[in-house]
């Protein structure tokens, strides 16, 4: 007999039968099955944050609280976790301090985005995160508000008081399943194994299955493309895929490691990674999406591949018990096609730490700084010794049908003096590397020119501390 | 609770009181239409949308749609019992396209099914064949083809051509200004429940319940009186639910009528963005004549806007662009020409500012160019041409009587150290090649009133119950702007009762009929006055009774109702009046006085008054990528005597950020087939918290007081602050110009995306080098 999905709602154990629609979203579960209509649908694609709820997950002894988008979270992904919605906090007349601060500081106007903001702030508070303006802006980048201009909400974030919260670690521990989850719904199946070995076996037996990590891409197949997924295999509960390992000189990031959980390790690899991840998606996306998922789906505009390729990263693929490693750039064969056999999955990515003294830069160009998909993304790593380039690894996203190295540009740098003249020759070679497209994010001409200028900017920054526009503050005077 | 015999009532007028719904917003208890418990038998709707921008529909086979699981009905033009038209007035906006589709995303039919997923799945099964027809996608193309929604309009003041020809300096240019998606967080939604006979009750997220009622009756072929439209609140409107909400309400109404079952429609975000209108994009040609000191001699503007496939509200929107081509400046002589092009794109519509922002962009760009040509600080050119400094006659013949804008701009310039920062920015730019900074201080003067004069009327309904509680209803709708709390403050103040005694209720066409849209920033002005009228009627009856009964007129005070030497609680007093058979209910009414306008000559006094404000923005740009950041903003805004400073500050900040998005990150991209490629928040980028400037100082102008007897001397605030963001665009232009030492005027169009900024930087470099 299949076991049900077990999760905590407001600290109480709830069960969902093992025959529910496996791609029922948590948003629809809340709104239409549990009559909790405080959580709103604004976009159904994880970009507006109106559906933000908070998940509590056991991380060792402690509980990790994450703001996530309910609209692209499948209900089986609640298994073994705690769910909080805006109704969990307080009601009119007995508001939670986070809610009260939003009232006191005029943080709501039309009110539709408000529950999402409340939940993002609640998660921020439960995590004990800092409440300086920048930290709050980063925490709220995944929540869109069209009314307030954000000032009152940021003020509420700084002013919010606290209330004692019950410790749910024990209750969460009590619902941790001993074995994986299997959902069967009218011939459709959902598997959530507990280990990489189980995962590998299920995928080998079901080579057509959809591999589900955070769901920040796969979720949209369901909500936006109305696709019916026959077999879904979730790697979210594979404990042995959740590790970021220090290999000494490199880190190994497992397939289930979310952006948020890799953030510190990647920032330690190089601060440029920290800034990239700060701007990648909103926090709700970083709390679900995985580094390896961003690679595995093969998107030409994923931000991790160019940056990781620049480090010389390798990808670990696994099928059954067999593993193989390949340079990350070799994984991307063509648009929509990757070097991944049926039944095979991305198990980890290994990223070497850029050697001290290398020029290492990541640049992300988008219409909006926060939570926007790149028009062009650059990862650049140039070794310079005695004023001469030893080797260069330069990769771009948004410039081709796949993330791709700029071979001609790299060749034009290698062995030459690291000077403006060399860089000019190298950026001229980019036209041979790339024939970008024009789309809604940018024109082909802009992409090519911006790509050249990003390499030029990397050179300028290597010469002296060139200021970045994002760091600009109001001009000093008087 | 209403018995205030003991406690003194705190003043509520002009006080920073929070939004009445805030505790329910933050707890999720505020009900939006999709949150209303679903009635048994509810049908869910999904519209089938055109896949072509302009085509003859040669085949529309819906048999697979009808046969799909869960489908109960499929609505087509043949099912429209009344007229297949949902237009506000022009008769050119079908509920369902018939024979010919006019834009990509136009509804062809609508499925009613047992669940929403089933309705959506079924809608995708339609077999539609098209025969493509020629496309006009842009204003430029339509202008060349002579495709218009109405004849071009011209507004004339003096002889602008002669004045410009005689001027010592002439400057001219071209500017493109992009459109804007409303991106209300709550998408379009409506729920219709059939009653007895022809009766129908419709909940819809709309700014215009009355027009919805009238159009639904027209589509159904029934009397207005059979249809009741109700809206408690919207999850944002911004103009996008003034007319654009009607189509979906009409589908729900028609489905409910056909099936005798409740029917709900809620658009997916992508459908919402494809199928509903947006802010008009504009092509603008301008020419100024000036003297050597930068004083205007005359100005000419030629506007061409993309109206889309139907008229919608484009007549009035483009009129308002013309009304604001002067912004705050005495043009001396003006010729303002406006072309309203008909294109095969979604019908553009009202959006906060209603054409005014595009008009203002024209003159602000022109003055930036004039300042650059004359080598003067743009602020000095602006100050020299203000109403109150350089004249007082607008191009439409209205006299500007309260030209307080100079006072506001000078106070702002002093308060934000504009001069010192101008020097600092220049010095910084001289020392830096890669990043450049820009600074600009621009004014806003925005005309308040519907320019269609008859719309300037409103009604309210006030009941006083015998426990002293008050039921307040008015014709305005709440979309987050705080209208309800402001009107409640007016009512509480009128009776001197606590705010909690006033019960705010949903807007309904069966309580207050024949209302205008909540639009044109007029909500508080109109409905506040109508509610006050209702209160005064009740108070007059109470006074008559008290005079007859006690020999004294009553005074409504913070300590209760004073009658001669006696004090009664409000509850006690109204209960006595009830027992004496005094009516405690009144319908209030208001119409704005003194306004008139002749559209054939474009002359008159269309505006009751003007709202003013000024903003100073400072930016930085990356000259290698075009990336840009707003580093500091200072705002000083005139709201008259604010009814509620907390609400007004919220409108000012929110309006500014929304305007900043319009001019920077928000880009609507249509491809060559007419398909909107930026149809979701993944591709259409409104500002996030991170875009809010770190240094952001907002103040309400302390000198504000409406010269006209508006509601407690306040001023409208909904739209004007949006245009404060033009200062950001001017500052970006200034930063780009610095690349060429302010020798070449940047050809920067809006929105100023990184791509456009980089192109403008390159262009300036090239021209300045020549």
Boltz contact constraints between the chains, C-beta under 6 A:
constraints:
  - contact:
      token1: [A, 37]
      token2: [B, 35]
      max_distance: 6.0
  - contact:
      token1: [A, 38]
      token2: [B, 28]
      max_distance: 6.0
  - contact:
      token1: [A, 42]
      token2: [B, 185]
      max_distance: 6.0
  - contact:
      token1: [A, 43]
      token2: [B, 269]
      max_distance: 6.0
  - contact:
      token1: [A, 43]
      token2: [B, 681]
      max_distance: 6.0
  - contact:
      token1: [A, 45]
      token2: [B, 680]
      max_distance: 6.0
  - contact:
      token1: [A, 45]
      token2: [B, 682]
      max_distance: 6.0
  - contact:
      token1: [A, 47]
      token2: [B, 681]
      max_distance: 6.0
  - contact:
      token1: [A, 47]
      token2: [B, 682]
      max_distance: 6.0
  - contact:
      token1: [A, 48]
      token2: [B, 681]
      max_distance: 6.0
  - contact:
      token1: [A, 50]
      token2: [B, 185]
      max_distance: 6.0
  - contact:
      token1: [A, 86]
      token2: [B, 28]
      max_distance: 6.0
  - contact:
      token1: [A, 87]
      token2: [B, 28]
      max_distance: 6.0
  - contact:
      token1: [A, 91]
      token2: [B, 27]
      max_distance: 6.0
  - contact:
      token1: [A, 92]
      token2: [B, 23]
      max_distance: 6.0
  - contact:
      token1: [A, 92]
      token2: [B, 24]
      max_distance: 6.0
  - contact:
      token1: [A, 92]
      token2: [B, 27]
      max_distance: 6.0
  - contact:
      token1: [A, 92]
      token2: [B, 29]
      max_distance: 6.0
  - contact:
      token1: [A, 99]
      token2: [B, 26]
      max_distance: 6.0
  - contact:
      token1: [A, 99]
      token2: [B, 27]
      max_distance: 6.0
  - contact:
      token1: [A, 102]
      token2: [B, 26]
      max_distance: 6.0
  - contact:
      token1: [A, 103]
      token2: [B, 18]
      max_distance: 6.0
  - contact:
      token1: [A, 103]
      token2: [B, 22]
      max_distance: 6.0
  - contact:
      token1: [A, 103]
      token2: [B, 23]
      max_distance: 6.0
  - contact:
      token1: [A, 103]
      token2: [B, 26]
      max_distance: 6.0
  - contact:
      token1: [A, 106]
      token2: [B, 18]
      max_distance: 6.0
  - contact:
      token1: [A, 106]
      token2: [B, 646]
      max_distance: 6.0
  - contact:
      token1: [A, 106]
      token2: [B, 650]
      max_distance: 6.0
  - contact:
      token1: [A, 108]
      token2: [B, 22]
      max_distance: 6.0
  - contact:
      token1: [A, 108]
      token2: [B, 25]
      max_distance: 6.0
  - contact:
      token1: [A, 109]
      token2: [B, 480]
      max_distance: 6.0
  - contact:
      token1: [A, 109]
      token2: [B, 650]
      max_distance: 6.0
  - contact:
      token1: [A, 110]
      token2: [B, 235]
      max_distance: 6.0
  - contact:
      token1: [A, 110]
      token2: [B, 236]
      max_distance: 6.0
  - contact:
      token1: [A, 110]
      token2: [B, 479]
      max_distance: 6.0
  - contact:
      token1: [A, 110]
      token2: [B, 480]
      max_distance: 6.0
  - contact:
      token1: [A, 111]
      token2: [B, 21]
      max_distance: 6.0
  - contact:
      token1: [A, 111]
      token2: [B, 25]
      max_distance: 6.0
  - contact:
      token1: [A, 111]
      token2: [B, 30]
      max_distance: 6.0
  - contact:
      token1: [A, 112]
      token2: [B, 185]
      max_distance: 6.0
  - contact:
      token1: [A, 112]
      token2: [B, 186]
      max_distance: 6.0
  - contact:
      token1: [A, 112]
      token2: [B, 235]
      max_distance: 6.0
  - contact:
      token1: [A, 113]
      token2: [B, 185]
      max_distance: 6.0
  - contact:
      token1: [A, 114]
      token2: [B, 25]
      max_distance: 6.0
  - contact:
      token1: [A, 114]
      token2: [B, 26]
      max_distance: 6.0
  - contact:
      token1: [A, 115]
      token2: [B, 28]
      max_distance: 6.0
  - contact:
      token1: [A, 118]
      token2: [B, 26]
      max_distance: 6.0
  - contact:
      token1: [A, 137]
      token2: [B, 689]
      max_distance: 6.0
  - contact:
      token1: [A, 137]
      token2: [B, 690]
      max_distance: 6.0
  - contact:
      token1: [A, 140]
      token2: [B, 689]
      max_distance: 6.0
  - contact:
      token1: [A, 141]
      token2: [B, 688]
      max_distance: 6.0
  - contact:
      token1: [A, 141]
      token2: [B, 690]
      max_distance: 6.0
  - contact:
      token1: [A, 144]
      token2: [B, 686]
      max_distance: 6.0
  - contact:
      token1: [A, 146]
      token2: [B, 183]
      max_distance: 6.0
  - contact:
      token1: [A, 146]
      token2: [B, 185]
      max_distance: 6.0
  - contact:
      token1: [A, 146]
      token2: [B, 236]
      max_distance: 6.0
  - contact:
      token1: [A, 147]
      token2: [B, 480]
      max_distance: 6.0
  - contact:
      token1: [A, 147]
      token2: [B, 654]
      max_distance: 6.0
  - contact:
      token1: [A, 148]
      token2: [B, 654]
      max_distance: 6.0
  - contact:
      token1: [A, 149]
      token2: [B, 653]
      max_distance: 6.0
  - contact:
      token1: [A, 149]
      token2: [B, 654]
      max_distance: 6.0
  - contact:
      token1: [A, 149]
      token2: [B, 657]
      max_distance: 6.0
  - contact:
      token1: [A, 150]
      token2: [B, 689]
      max_distance: 6.0
  - contact:
      token1: [A, 150]
      token2: [B, 692]
      max_distance: 6.0
  - contact:
      token1: [A, 151]
      token2: [B, 653]
      max_distance: 6.0
  - contact:
      token1: [A, 365]
      token2: [B, 625]
      max_distance: 6.0
  - contact:
      token1: [A, 367]
      token2: [B, 665]
      max_distance: 6.0
  - contact:
      token1: [A, 367]
      token2: [B, 685]
      max_distance: 6.0
  - contact:
      token1: [A, 367]
      token2: [B, 753]
      max_distance: 6.0
  - contact:
      token1: [A, 368]
      token2: [B, 665]
      max_distance: 6.0
  - contact:
      token1: [A, 368]
      token2: [B, 685]
      max_distance: 6.0
  - contact:
      token1: [A, 369]
      token2: [B, 690]
      max_distance: 6.0
  - contact:
      token1: [A, 370]
      token2: [B, 688]
      max_distance: 6.0
  - contact:
      token1: [A, 370]
      token2: [B, 690]
      max_distance: 6.0
  - contact:
      token1: [A, 371]
      token2: [B, 688]
      max_distance: 6.0
  - contact:
      token1: [A, 372]
      token2: [B, 685]
      max_distance: 6.0
  - contact:
      token1: [A, 440]
      token2: [B, 669]
      max_distance: 6.0
  - contact:
      token1: [A, 440]
      token2: [B, 677]
      max_distance: 6.0
  - contact:
      token1: [A, 440]
      token2: [B, 678]
      max_distance: 6.0
  - contact:
      token1: [A, 440]
      token2: [B, 683]
      max_distance: 6.0
  - contact:
      token1: [A, 442]
      token2: [B, 755]
      max_distance: 6.0
  - contact:
      token1: [A, 446]
      token2: [B, 755]
      max_distance: 6.0
  - contact:
      token1: [A, 450]
      token2: [B, 625]
      max_distance: 6.0
  - contact:
      token1: [A, 453]
      token2: [B, 624]
      max_distance: 6.0
  - contact:
      token1: [A, 453]
      token2: [B, 625]
      max_distance: 6.0
  - contact:
      token1: [A, 457]
      token2: [B, 624]
      max_distance: 6.0
  - contact:
      token1: [A, 466]
      token2: [B, 434]
      max_distance: 6.0
  - contact:
      token1: [A, 467]
      token2: [B, 435]
      max_distance: 6.0
  - contact:
      token1: [A, 469]
      token2: [B, 435]
      max_distance: 6.0
  - contact:
      token1: [A, 469]
      token2: [B, 620]
      max_distance: 6.0
  - contact:
      token1: [A, 469]
      token2: [B, 622]
      max_distance: 6.0
  - contact:
      token1: [A, 469]
      token2: [B, 627]
      max_distance: 6.0
  - contact:
      token1: [A, 469]
      token2: [B, 629]
      max_distance: 6.0
  - contact:
      token1: [A, 472]
      token2: [B, 620]
      max_distance: 6.0
  - contact:
      token1: [A, 472]
      token2: [B, 629]
      max_distance: 6.0
  - contact:
      token1: [A, 472]
      token2: [B, 631]
      max_distance: 6.0
  - contact:
      token1: [A, 473]
      token2: [B, 631]
      max_distance: 6.0
  - contact:
      token1: [A, 474]
      token2: [B, 618]
      max_distance: 6.0
  - contact:
      token1: [A, 474]
      token2: [B, 631]
      max_distance: 6.0
  - contact:
      token1: [A, 474]
      token2: [B, 632]
      max_distance: 6.0
  - contact:
      token1: [A, 474]
      token2: [B, 695]
      max_distance: 6.0
  - contact:
      token1: [A, 475]
      token2: [B, 424]
      max_distance: 6.0
  - contact:
      token1: [A, 475]
      token2: [B, 425]
      max_distance: 6.0
  - contact:
      token1: [A, 475]
      token2: [B, 428]
      max_distance: 6.0
  - contact:
      token1: [A, 475]
      token2: [B, 437]
      max_distance: 6.0
  - contact:
      token1: [A, 477]
      token2: [B, 420]
      max_distance: 6.0
  - contact:
      token1: [A, 477]
      token2: [B, 421]
      max_distance: 6.0
  - contact:
      token1: [A, 477]
      token2: [B, 424]
      max_distance: 6.0
  - contact:
      token1: [A, 478]
      token2: [B, 420]
      max_distance: 6.0
